[in-house]
């Protein structure tokens, strides 16, 4: 069984996209920075994450938040969006 919340596979996608665009970073650039941290997520996977169509693992979210300076406390604000 595939777990979803309100028909979404994650709630972090919008937060990730907002932070990435605020930093004027492309998905390819973010992917390269993630790879330097040992987290392999390609551009297409980032697209699916941002569209809430791909599950985001905890270690991926932590690495993304470090690169994009995301305060994960803000994630709770996206629960009902």
Secondary structure, 3 states (H helix, E strand, C coil): CCCCECCECCCCHHHHHHHHHHCCCCHHHHHHHHHHCCCCCCHHHHHHHHCCCCCCCHHHHHHHHHHHCCCHHHHHHHCCC
